[in-house]
Amino acid sequence: MKAIVQDRYGSPGVLELREVERPPVGDREVLVRVHAAAVNARDWHLMRGDPYLARPALGLRGPKVRIRGTDFAGRVEAVGRDVTRLRPGDEVFGEAEGAFAEYVCAPADAVGPMPANLTFEQAAAVPLAGNTALMGLRDLGRVRPGQRVLVNGASGGVGTFAVQIAKAFGAEVTGVCGTRNADLVRSLGADHVVDYSREDFTRAGRRYDLVFDLVGNRSLTDCRRTLAPGGTLVLSGGGVSEGGSLVGPMALLVRGMALSPFVRHRLLVLTATPDRRNLAALRELIESGRLAPAVDRTYPLHEVPEAIRYLEVEHARAKVVITL
């Protein structure tokens, strides 16, 4: 099968389209014929081995997992002997290492039936970003009707889902984004849009019950200034590419965890994990018309390097999708 393979860390040029063996199927896994995949900030972090402090886990000299990509949508090709919930031919979406390939092998618990009203390209945009937004708002943020929620990075992959999910849970939503993306964020349902090039949301004097930071470009002091008494700050910033860093956005997350016990606000760091139950919740929101993936651009498989370059350098709005 064809796949995007990486042997060493570096720029998008380290990614190569190659013929590789189709992955074997474990007892609790499913083999999926990939029809579409999506690009995430995670992909350029892994491509560059950034931040350097994470390399002991990622692989010191090169990535332990050589095929890039995580999100996918496609049809089940085969199932392991312990898998009874899915069968060959099912249209599914989910998360697994190695999604930039013609076939991907995924844990059955990280795969679910696709929303009936989406194309493969739209469905591939959902899993990682949608799951991150859902867990950040519902599980950590405990968002409730009538709360004031601010999403920093509202036009990004996770942000476009976060704005819609917060609205679906009945919140009053403010989205922070750049000028060119203001109309997009409004179209997703944001009640208020802050253009960061014209206004500093941390000094505007407005207070929020929940701030969901998806950028990691502001200090804890700045973010806490925007919180109402007893408010919650959820940190999940992926950072932006600056050519390599020692700790990257991890520094803000570590500071948040260290400070949390000593302040009146709830400071929480999000670790999103794949879960078919969350996929089911996202599917219900999508099929009911309360959530829709926003896709910026699509690229064929052999142009994955260009797709990742666009994501990390051009600050893509919404999701970038790979078609197969």
Secondary structure, 3 states (H helix, E strand, C coil): CEEEEECCCCCHHHEEEEECCCCCCCCCEEEEEEEEEEECHHHHHHHHCCCHHHHHHHCCCCCCCCECCCEEEEEEEEECCCCCCCCCCCEEEEECCCCCECEEEEEHHHEEECCCCCCHHHHHCCHHHHHHHHHHHHHHCCCCCCCEEEEECCCCHHHHHHHHHHHHCCCEEEEEECHHHHHHHHHCCCCEEEECCCCCHHHCCCCEEEEEECCCCCCHHHHHHCEEEEEEEEECCCCCCCCCCCCCCHHHHHHHHHHHHHCCCEEEECCCCCCHHHHHHHHHHHHCCCCCCCEEEEEEHHHHHHHHHHHHHCCCCCEEEEEC
